[in-house]
């Protein structure tokens, strides 16, 4: 995990290198967290995982609420 003060954002080459190495850089101002700078590939992977988790959560909600049906039984077949 990389943490840099806000004044270091001027050195864009270093920030880019840090992002490539760790995926993300936490930026502080007066010692407190203010920003996160991310490598675009890291950003994409995070949001792909988030979208997958959302789909799984929605499926589980449907299953627990009884909105899902067994596909085999719904088609009139009871095969395995």
QUIQUISUL-V501023 format. One record per run of one state. SS is the DSSP state (hx for helix, st for strand, lp for the rest). FROM is the first residue (numbers start at 1). LEN is the number of residues. If there is no record, write none. Layout:
# QUIQUISUL-V501023
[[SS | FROM | LEN] [SS | FROM | LEN]]
This chain:
# QUIQUISUL-V501023
[[lp | 1 | 1] [st | 2 | 4] [hx | 6 | 5] [lp | 11 | 1] [hx | 12 | 11] [lp | 23 | 1] [st | 24 | 6] [lp | 30 | 2] [st | 32 | 7] [lp | 39 | 1] [hx | 40 | 26] [lp | 66 | 5] [hx | 71 | 4] [lp | 75 | 6]]
